[in-house]
Amino acid sequence: MSEIRADNTPAIGRYARQRTRAKRSDLIAEELLRWVLLTGKSPGDRLPQEKELMEMFGGSRGTVREALKSLEVQGLVEVVTGPNGGARLTRVPEDRAMQLLTPYFYFKDLDAEAIYQTRLVLEPVMVRAAIDHLTEADFTAMRQTIEVCCDGMEGRANPAAHRAAELQFHHIIANRVPNALLRFFCIFTNHILYSMVTPKAVVQGEQHAFAHHVVHAHVEIIEALEARDAKRASMLMLEHIRTAAGMVEDMEMAFHQAFIDQSMAASLDIIATVTGMSAFDPRPKPASRQTKD
């Protein structure tokens, strides 16, 4: 409860005090976004001119411009200068959203176990949500990821391409989830896995036992998905994620142990790994998605 002051008015709570200390431009940016949602605005719609925004939200010209600049950096607004200029709403690209969110987790001690605990919850639900929306093109694309994985096991694809293909299989399914929030959570969780854990596997070279498991599991999952057997597909995905979790946790442990042994650490080419992985993105291009937000 809020404290009561001598004049019988509630004292400002901690949260309220923090809000009053926030930059005025940040508050206007938040208020403007709420106004956008409540008035049903859409990407492409123009925002009111600066003068009107100043009157609506009680800020100076400089403060309003700073608020618009903040929204532009976030990808929500495009500001055009000139006589016919102004601010226009834009749809935030998925890549931009992930770029903004990913750094938050870099120093959170987020390990493979935590990520796979999340995948155990999300991915069986993802399969059930997507199964009726998968197309023949999706099944073809999923089989192509398995071909890349087979090439990796035979040494015809490098470890970075191999690991990216393994995750792309899951992204193809996630891309067909109609619920935009669930879809983003699934894709973002796998993006975090690829960003923070996969490099530790790639730097160690090919992982044959893990690769064989993944190919076998993915083949079974495709068969269940094509049969539109949601119960079996969901069960297979759960078993796959559970088994993969233990194997990836072992890879992560081996990576950390390598740094204890200086001779082993010297054999890990960190720079080649991080630069090599930048050439591969497991996420399918947004244009391939046909489900509606």
JOBEL-V661696 format. One line per field, one symbol per residue. phi: phi as a letter, one per 20 degrees, with the letter a starting at -180 (. if undefined). A space follows every 50 residues. Layout:
BEGIN
phi=???
END
This chain:
BEGIN
phi=.ffdefemdffffgffffffeffffffffffffffgffemfcgofeegfg ffffffdmcfgfffffffffffffnecdddeogdeqdcfcfffggfgfff egggefddledfgffffffffffffgfffegedfdfffffffffffffff fffenecfgffffffgffgffffgfdffffffgfgfffffffgffddggf effenfdffffffffffffffgffffflefffffffffffffffgfffff ffffffffffefffffeeefffffffffeccfeffgffedfef
END
